[in-house]
Amino acid sequence: MQDTPLSQIDDIMRQATLAFEAFRHATPEARAALLEAIAVEIEALGDTLINTACQESNLPAARLTGERGRTTGQLRLFAALVKEGSWVDAVIDTALPDRTPPRPDLRKMLFPIGPVVVFGASNFPLAFSTAGGDTASALAAGCSVVIKAHPAHPATSTLVFEAIQRAIAQCNAPAYLVQHVLGNGFAIGRTLVEHPATKAVGFTGSAAGGKSLLAYAQQRDEPIPVFAEMGSINPVVLLPQALSNRAEAIATAYAGSITLGMGQFCTNPGLLLAIDGPELDHFLPLLAQAFHQIPAAKMLHTGIHTAFMGKMKAALAQKGVETIAQIVVNDDDIVPDMAVAQVNSRTFIDNPLLKEGVFGPYSLLVRCRDAADLEAVLQACGGQLTITFMTETEEIAAHRSLVEKAAQLAGRVVFNGVPTGVEVSAAMMHGGPYPASSDSRFTSVGTDAIKRWTRPVCFQNCPEALLPPELHNNNPRQILRRVNGDFGTSRL
């Protein structure tokens, strides 16, 4: 497949602007119909899509079939959100002419921001790529989208893009509402971010990639938001009573979570924290035993395999790091070695390299002296997507400060589960303090993801005929609004 010439980017962004100006006026029903049509067209690709994605990503068909279901499910979820309508956060403060000074009539709601550039993710060829959550939420908001396909799976991306185009034609949506850009290199991505017509960027990938996009966006004459989900090491706190009561089950669960998808999840548990004692000494051989039962498999592509092997070997070579379990494959293909290692808390805190993410089947256990030491290790980890506690109910009650620290550092705090696996729902938060994501106020998964592509506009003393329906007195769409401080669907 041919790369998109840089010379075409200006035309692409001009077309995206024209499409946005038309689509921003589409009714919620029209937006929802388009999202639902895209879901149907993706499903109609059948085995062709799954087989193509298997060939390009080395992921198994069962995993990709589930990912396709997640992709079409979130398209339909955003369609339902748009049809219901309350997501616009309509707020009305009616005039108070007798007050001193008088209050004007004020009405506010969210509006689409403009053309959005979406970078496809390598590890989710469907759910975080061409028709993934960024694209679905941007279209739901009323934005046009330019997709930068990930070079690891261009044929898969093209198939999905063609399905989107068929849906656009069926729904009589603007022809250039969604556009597709191919290319393996930094120049085309940088050109898209720096183009003056681009109003926001969605990215899921490495910290280096996300930081580069942030720099490009901030150097523009008009800086724009970059919503970058850059992964994390996702600390897991293993408290003693839980290890005493459930050591074997926890060992099995975490051997599976560390190696799930060959560790190629942004929520991979790359760090285990535990307090020294007999419970931990009993647990470690069980973890090693469970880990050795996991079969190795190919990684997504050569670049990820090379980066993982280099980072894992560098981590294992650090002073004070000892191997708990290691599987050496010695494979010339892209099947990785796998390892779990351990280190003491002081060495971990003092060594910046050990805090870096290692994207693959690897995890590091930090041995802490006590709960205070464990909290210091958590603090040293910085911003995270997730922090998990394996604990008994009565045990965690004595460690409230640990939970409060986790809530300061992570977007999602998990209890007695594994962080791998992210539910697509209204309550989900997939983001976290920097460097886990570029803006911890927003999620890239779940219905609140739509708010990344919007901005609030307030109308003061505006004639009702010029207001959007969501702000009319009679509330024709019957959405939930906040009127003079009270929430409800009533009319004025």
Secondary structure, DSSP 8 states (H G I E B T S, - for coil): -----GGGHHHHHHHHHHHHHHHTTS-HHHHHHHHHHHHHHHHHTHHHHHHHHHHHH---HHHHHHHHHHHHHHHHHHHHHHHH-GGG--EEE--BTTSSS-B--EEEEEEE-S-EEEE--SS-TTTTTTTSHHHHHHHHHT--EEEE--TT-HHHHHHHHHHHHHHHHHTT--TTSEEEE--SSHHHHHHHHHSTT--EEEEES-HHHHHHHHHHHHTSSS---EEEE-----EEEE-HHHHHHHHHHHHHHHHHHHHGGGG-STT---EEEEESSHHHHHHHHHHHHHHHTS-----S-HHHHHHHHHHHHHHHTSTT-EEEEEE----SSS---EEEEEEEHHHHHH-GGGGS---SSEEEEEEESSHHHHHHHHHHH--EEEEEEE--HHHHGGGHHHHHHHHHHEEEEEESS-S-----STT-----TTTTBS-TT--SSSGGGGGGGEEEEEEES--GGGS-GGGSTT-TT---EEETTEEE----
